Amino acid sequence: MRFIGCCEEENALMLVVTEYVANGNLSDLLHDDNLPSPLDVRLRIAIECAEALAYMHSHMYTQVIHGDVKPGNILLDSHFHARLSDFGISRLANTDKTLHTKNVIGSIGYMDPLFALDGRLTAKYDVYSFGVVLLQLIARKKATTVVDNVNIVYAFTSALARGSGGVRGLFDAEIASKDNMKVVEGIAKIAGECLTMEREKRPEMIDVVERLRVLRQKASRQDQASQRSGLFSWVRKNKPAPPASANIPANILPSGMCRQFSFADIKAATNNFDESLLVSDDGFSSLVYRGKIYGVRTKVVIIKRFRLRGDRWNTDAEEFYNEIQMMSKHRQCPHLVPLLGYCTEKDEMILVYDYMDRGSLFAHLGPRSHRLPGSGV
């Protein structure tokens, strides 16, 4: 996370100024916002956090031990890229010396149990904490969750010791599909190695990064194959006029960071499609409204409502799904308007985009944009 500045005036505790991150932290995403969290996004967050730790452990002149790696300290920007934060209890460590401390550091559920036994603080402390984060990413359960009367970390490591089949019951159903299972099991294996109670057998973060990257590439190839085989098959095979929300296979819905809105959400956001909120009407395929999505953070959005014409239903539906696919595929590009979600309920096809408060380039160029080049008029 980028540090901007600080203030220590007026006999006050120092104030630290950092860049603003629009999407809160990983804990919000996993446990509070109830947003879809596809496997690809979770893997990217894990990789970016691991890269930050690898840099601190292996690429800095003096090694830095973070000491409090947890979802609450992994912030997410507007494109859901991870930013590791809160270095208040971090330690500088010469790699040729053993660092001991009597002070308790870290957060409950993420502290290395071996640290409580011998007080040794090494980079493997962060590795253990990162293992707990990986477990949360694949289980979507808090570190303090109790499973069968034991802590989830203990339940996970015990199940993993019995084989990959024993741990599958802890996986989040949203990502534990048949196609993803090998990748999720690969993440579980890395998490188990990070959580081992033999400190020297825990992997280096630089190795964790490479292994996670390989898993993400594998998941990406599987996702692309699934999209190619199923994206338009339903639209082309069905005749006009089935309800838009009926019998839509899951593999043609967005694979990116998209939320599925209910039609009630959309009506509330647009005050039941109030004409005063209408931004544009092309008179043919869609109407565009400005609206507000209410939740943990109220957000101004643009809502694109497709007109579904009986004689062109399949064409309209194909355009709708093509737009979802294209925007999801290129969601990491900072120069595209972010697609936030969609609605396929009540015979509707609706897309929800981030609101651009400065409008369009056309609006700023004004009537002068209609002048002929070199005409001066």
C-alpha positions as CSV (number, residue, x, y, z in Angstrom):
1,M,0.0,0.0,0.0
2,R,1.4,3.4,-1.0
3,F,2.5,5.7,1.9
4,I,1.8,9.3,1.2
5,G,2.9,11.2,4.3
6,C,2.5,11.8,8.0
7,C,1.8,14.5,10.6
8,E,3.2,14.7,14.2
9,E,2.2,18.3,15.2
10,E,0.3,19.6,18.2
11,N,1.7,17.1,20.7
12,A,-0.6,14.4,19.1
13,L,0.1,10.9,18.2
14,M,1.5,10.6,14.7
15,L,-1.1,10.5,11.9
16,V,-0.3,8.5,8.8
17,V,-1.7,9.3,5.4
18,T,-2.0,6.5,2.8
19,E,-3.8,6.1,-0.5
20,Y,-7.5,5.3,-0.4
21,V,-8.7,1.9,-1.4
22,A,-12.2,1.7,-2.7
23,N,-13.3,-1.9,-1.8
24,G,-12.4,-2.2,1.9
25,N,-10.4,-5.2,2.9
26,L,-10.4,-9.0,2.3
27,S,-12.3,-9.7,5.5
28,D,-15.2,-7.5,4.2
29,L,-15.2,-9.3,0.9
30,L,-15.2,-12.8,2.4
31,H,-17.4,-12.3,5.4
32,D,-19.5,-9.1,5.3
33,D,-20.3,-7.9,1.7
34,N,-21.9,-11.2,0.5
35,L,-20.4,-10.6,-2.9
36,P,-19.5,-13.4,-5.3
37,S,-15.8,-14.2,-5.1
38,P,-14.7,-16.3,-8.0
39,L,-11.7,-18.6,-7.7
40,D,-9.6,-16.5,-10.1
41,V,-10.1,-13.3,-8.0
42,R,-9.2,-15.1,-4.8
43,L,-6.1,-16.6,-6.4
44,R,-5.0,-13.2,-7.6
45,I,-5.4,-11.6,-4.2
46,A,-3.4,-14.5,-2.6
47,I,-0.7,-14.1,-5.2
48,E,-0.4,-10.3,-4.8
49,C,-0.3,-10.6,-1.0
50,A,2.3,-13.4,-1.3
51,E,4.4,-11.2,-3.7
52,A,4.4,-8.4,-1.1
53,L,5.6,-10.8,1.6
54,A,8.2,-12.4,-0.7
55,Y,9.6,-8.9,-1.4
56,M,9.8,-8.1,2.3
57,H,11.4,-11.4,3.2
58,S,13.8,-12.0,0.3
59,H,14.4,-8.8,-1.8
60,M,14.9,-6.0,0.7
61,Y,18.4,-5.1,2.0
62,T,17.1,-5.7,5.6
63,Q,14.4,-8.3,5.9
64,V,11.0,-7.1,7.2
65,I,8.7,-9.4,9.2
66,H,5.2,-8.0,9.0
67,G,3.9,-9.8,12.1
68,D,0.1,-9.3,11.5
69,V,-0.9,-10.8,8.2
70,K,-4.6,-11.2,8.2
71,P,-7.6,-10.4,5.9
72,G,-8.3,-7.2,7.7
73,N,-4.9,-5.9,6.7
74,I,-5.2,-6.9,3.1
75,L,-6.9,-3.9,1.4
76,L,-8.6,-4.1,-2.0
77,D,-8.5,-1.3,-4.6
78,S,-11.2,-0.4,-7.1
79,H,-10.1,-3.4,-9.3
80,F,-9.8,-5.8,-6.3
81,H,-6.0,-5.8,-6.4
82,A,-4.5,-6.6,-3.0
83,R,-2.5,-4.0,-0.9
84,L,-0.8,-5.2,2.3
85,S,-1.2,-2.7,5.0
86,D,-0.7,-2.0,8.8
87,F,3.1,-2.3,9.5
88,G,2.7,-0.9,13.1
89,I,4.2,-4.1,14.7
90,S,6.5,-5.1,11.9
91,R,10.2,-5.9,12.7
92,L,13.4,-5.4,10.8
93,A,15.6,-8.5,11.1
94,N,19.1,-9.3,10.0
95,T,19.0,-12.6,8.3
96,D,22.1,-13.9,10.0
97,K,20.7,-13.4,13.5
98,T,17.8,-14.8,15.4
99,L,15.3,-12.3,16.6
100,H,13.7,-12.9,20.0
101,T,11.0,-10.9,21.7
102,K,8.9,-11.2,24.8
103,N,6.1,-9.0,23.4
104,V,3.0,-10.7,22.0
105,I,2.5,-9.7,18.4
106,G,-0.2,-10.5,15.9
107,S,-3.9,-11.3,16.0
108,I,-5.7,-14.2,17.5
109,G,-6.1,-17.0,15.0
110,Y,-3.1,-15.8,12.9
111,M,-0.2,-16.0,15.4
112,D,2.3,-18.7,14.9
113,P,1.9,-21.2,17.8
114,L,5.6,-21.9,17.8
115,F,6.3,-18.2,18.6
116,A,4.4,-18.7,21.9
117,L,6.7,-21.6,22.8
118,D,10.1,-20.1,22.1
119,G,9.7,-16.4,21.3
120,R,11.6,-16.7,18.0
121,L,10.5,-14.3,15.4
122,T,11.4,-15.3,11.9
123,A,9.9,-14.8,8.4
124,K,8.2,-18.2,8.9
125,Y,5.9,-16.4,11.4
126,D,4.4,-14.5,8.4
127,V,4.3,-17.8,6.4
128,Y,2.1,-19.4,9.1
129,S,-0.2,-16.3,9.1
130,F,-0.4,-16.4,5.3
131,G,-1.4,-20.1,5.5
132,V,-4.4,-19.1,7.6
133,V,-5.3,-16.5,5.0
134,L,-5.1,-19.1,2.3
135,L,-7.4,-21.4,4.3
136,Q,-9.9,-18.5,4.6
137,L,-9.8,-17.9,0.9
138,I,-10.8,-21.5,0.1
139,A,-13.1,-22.1,3.0
140,R,-14.7,-18.6,3.4
141,K,-14.8,-19.1,7.1
142,K,-13.2,-16.9,9.8
143,A,-10.0,-18.0,11.5
144,T,-11.9,-18.2,14.8
145,T,-14.6,-20.6,13.4
146,V,-15.1,-23.8,15.3
147,V,-15.6,-27.0,13.3
148,D,-16.6,-30.2,15.1
149,N,-15.6,-28.6,18.5
150,V,-12.1,-27.6,17.3
151,N,-10.5,-24.5,15.7
152,I,-10.9,-24.5,11.9
153,V,-7.1,-24.4,11.4
154,Y,-6.7,-27.6,13.5
155,A,-9.7,-29.2,11.7
156,F,-8.1,-28.3,8.3
157,T,-4.6,-29.6,9.1
158,S,-6.0,-32.8,10.6
159,A,-8.3,-33.4,7.6
160,L,-5.4,-32.7,5.2
161,A,-3.2,-35.2,7.0
162,R,-5.9,-37.9,6.1
163,G,-5.7,-37.0,2.4
164,S,-7.2,-34.5,0.0
165,G,-10.6,-36.2,0.2
166,G,-11.0,-35.4,3.9
167,V,-10.5,-31.7,3.5
168,R,-13.0,-31.1,0.6
169,G,-15.9,-30.7,3.1
170,L,-14.3,-27.5,4.3
171,F,-14.1,-25.9,0.8
172,D,-16.4,-23.0,0.0
173,A,-19.1,-24.4,-2.4
174,E,-18.9,-21.3,-4.6
175,I,-15.4,-22.3,-5.8
176,A,-15.4,-26.1,-5.2
177,S,-16.8,-27.2,-8.5
178,K,-15.7,-30.3,-10.3
179,D,-13.6,-28.3,-12.8
180,N,-11.9,-26.3,-10.0
181,M,-11.3,-29.1,-7.5
182,K,-7.7,-29.9,-8.5
183,V,-6.8,-26.2,-8.2
184,V,-8.5,-25.7,-4.9
185,E,-6.8,-28.8,-3.6
186,G,-3.5,-27.4,-4.8
187,I,-4.1,-24.2,-2.8
188,A,-5.1,-26.4,0.2
189,K,-1.8,-28.3,0.0
190,I,0.2,-25.0,0.0
191,A,-1.8,-23.8,3.0
192,G,-1.1,-27.0,4.8
193,E,2.6,-26.6,4.3
194,C,2.5,-23.0,5.5
195,L,0.7,-24.2,8.7
196,T,3.0,-27.1,9.6
197,M,4.3,-27.1,13.1
198,E,7.9,-27.6,11.9
199,R,9.1,-24.1,11.3
200,E,11.9,-25.0,8.9
201,K,9.6,-27.1,6.7
202,R,7.4,-24.1,6.0
203,P,8.0,-22.9,2.4
204,E,9.7,-19.6,1.5
205,M,7.2,-17.0,0.3
206,I,9.1,-16.7,-3.0
207,D,8.3,-20.4,-3.7
208,V,4.7,-19.9,-2.6
209,V,4.3,-17.1,-5.2
210,E,5.5,-19.3,-8.0
211,R,3.2,-22.3,-7.0
212,L,0.2,-20.0,-6.8
213,R,0.9,-18.5,-10.2
214,V,1.0,-22.0,-11.7
215,L,-2.4,-22.8,-10.1
216,R,-3.9,-19.6,-11.4
217,Q,-2.7,-20.4,-14.9
218,K,-4.3,-23.8,-14.7
219,A,-7.5,-22.3,-13.4
220,S,-7.5,-19.7,-16.2
221,R,-7.1,-22.4,-18.9
222,Q,-10.0,-24.4,-17.5
223,D,-12.2,-21.3,-17.3
224,Q,-11.5,-20.3,-20.9
225,A,-12.3,-23.8,-22.1
226,S,-15.5,-23.8,-20.2
227,Q,-16.5,-20.4,-21.6
228,R,-15.7,-21.4,-25.1
229,S,-17.8,-24.5,-24.9
230,G,-20.9,-23.0,-23.2
231,L,-21.1,-19.3,-23.6
232,F,-23.5,-19.0,-26.5
233,S,-24.8,-22.6,-26.8
234,W,-27.9,-21.8,-24.7
235,V,-28.8,-18.6,-26.6
236,R,-28.4,-20.3,-30.0
237,K,-30.3,-23.5,-29.2
238,N,-33.4,-21.9,-27.6
239,K,-36.2,-20.3,-29.5
240,P,-37.4,-16.7,-28.8
241,A,-39.3,-15.7,-25.7
242,P,-38.3,-17.9,-22.7
243,P,-37.9,-15.9,-19.5
244,A,-34.5,-14.4,-19.3
245,S,-33.9,-15.9,-15.9
246,A,-35.0,-19.4,-16.8
247,N,-32.6,-22.3,-17.3
248,I,-29.4,-20.3,-17.8
249,P,-26.4,-22.5,-17.2
250,A,-24.0,-21.3,-14.6
251,N,-21.0,-21.5,-16.9
252,I,-22.2,-18.6,-19.1
253,L,-22.7,-16.2,-16.2
254,P,-19.8,-13.8,-15.3
255,S,-16.6,-15.3,-14.1
256,G,-15.3,-12.0,-12.9
257,M,-16.0,-9.9,-9.8
258,C,-19.7,-9.4,-10.6
259,R,-22.7,-9.4,-8.3
260,Q,-26.0,-10.9,-9.3
261,F,-28.7,-8.2,-8.5
262,S,-32.3,-9.0,-7.9
263,F,-34.9,-7.1,-9.9
264,A,-36.1,-5.6,-6.6
265,D,-32.5,-4.2,-6.2
266,I,-32.6,-2.6,-9.6
267,K,-36.1,-1.1,-9.1
268,A,-35.0,0.4,-5.7
269,A,-31.8,1.7,-7.3
270,T,-33.8,3.5,-10.1
271,N,-36.9,4.5,-8.0
272,N,-38.8,2.0,-10.2
273,F,-37.2,3.3,-13.4
274,D,-38.1,6.9,-12.8
275,E,-37.8,8.9,-16.0
276,S,-35.9,11.7,-14.2
277,L,-33.0,9.2,-13.8
278,L,-33.0,8.2,-17.4
279,V,-29.6,9.1,-18.9
280,S,-30.1,7.9,-22.4
281,D,-32.5,6.0,-24.7
282,D,-31.2,4.8,-28.0
283,G,-34.8,4.1,-29.1
284,F,-33.7,0.6,-30.1
285,S,-31.9,-1.8,-27.9
286,S,-31.4,-0.4,-24.4
287,L,-32.3,2.3,-21.8
288,V,-29.6,3.7,-19.5
289,Y,-30.4,5.0,-15.9
290,R,-28.4,6.5,-13.1
291,G,-29.1,4.9,-9.8
292,K,-27.9,4.1,-6.3
293,I,-27.1,0.7,-4.9
294,Y,-27.5,0.6,-1.1
295,G,-25.5,-1.6,1.1
296,V,-22.4,-1.5,3.4
297,R,-21.2,1.4,1.0
298,T,-23.8,3.3,-1.0
299,K,-22.6,3.5,-4.6
300,V,-23.8,5.5,-7.6
301,V,-24.1,3.3,-10.6
302,I,-25.2,3.2,-14.2
303,I,-27.9,0.7,-15.1
304,K,-28.3,-0.5,-18.6
305,R,-31.7,-2.2,-19.3
306,F,-31.9,-4.2,-22.5
307,R,-35.1,-4.1,-24.6
308,L,-36.0,-7.7,-25.3
309,R,-37.9,-7.7,-28.6
310,G,-39.8,-10.9,-29.5
311,D,-38.5,-11.1,-33.0
312,R,-34.9,-10.4,-32.0
313,W,-34.8,-12.1,-28.6
314,N,-31.9,-14.4,-29.4
315,T,-29.9,-11.5,-30.9
316,D,-30.5,-9.3,-27.9
317,A,-29.6,-12.1,-25.5
318,E,-26.4,-12.9,-27.3
319,E,-25.4,-9.2,-27.1
320,F,-26.2,-9.2,-23.4
321,Y,-24.0,-12.3,-22.7
322,N,-21.3,-11.1,-25.0
323,E,-21.0,-7.8,-23.1
324,I,-20.8,-9.7,-19.8
325,Q,-18.0,-12.0,-21.2
326,M,-16.0,-9.2,-22.7
327,M,-16.2,-6.9,-19.6
328,S,-15.4,-9.8,-17.2
329,K,-12.5,-11.0,-19.3
330,H,-10.9,-7.5,-19.4
331,R,-11.9,-6.4,-15.9
332,Q,-8.3,-5.7,-14.9
333,C,-7.9,-3.0,-17.5
334,P,-8.0,0.4,-15.6
335,H,-9.3,2.2,-18.7
336,L,-12.6,0.3,-19.1
337,V,-15.7,1.2,-17.1
338,P,-16.0,-1.5,-14.4
339,L,-18.9,-3.9,-14.7
340,L,-20.3,-4.3,-11.2
341,G,-23.1,-6.9,-11.8
342,Y,-26.1,-8.0,-13.7
343,C,-29.8,-9.1,-13.3
344,T,-31.6,-11.8,-15.2
345,E,-34.8,-11.9,-13.3
346,K,-38.5,-11.1,-14.2
347,D,-37.8,-11.5,-18.0
348,E,-35.1,-8.8,-17.7
349,M,-31.5,-8.5,-18.9
350,I,-29.8,-5.7,-17.0
351,L,-26.2,-4.7,-16.5
352,V,-24.8,-2.5,-13.7
353,Y,-21.7,-0.4,-14.3
354,D,-19.7,2.0,-12.2
355,Y,-20.8,5.6,-12.5
356,M,-18.4,8.0,-14.2
357,D,-19.1,11.4,-12.5
358,R,-17.4,13.5,-15.2
359,G,-19.7,12.2,-18.0
360,S,-18.5,11.5,-21.5
361,L,-15.8,13.1,-23.7
362,F,-18.6,14.2,-26.0
363,A,-20.3,16.2,-23.2
364,H,-17.0,18.1,-22.6
365,L,-16.3,18.8,-26.3
366,G,-19.8,20.2,-26.8
367,P,-21.1,21.6,-30.1
368,R,-17.5,22.4,-31.3
369,S,-17.1,18.6,-31.9
370,H,-19.4,18.9,-34.9
371,R,-17.2,21.4,-36.7
372,L,-15.5,20.2,-39.9
373,P,-11.7,19.8,-39.6
374,G,-10.0,23.1,-40.5
375,S,-13.3,24.9,-41.1
376,G,-13.0,27.2,-38.1
377,V,-16.8,27.2,-37.7
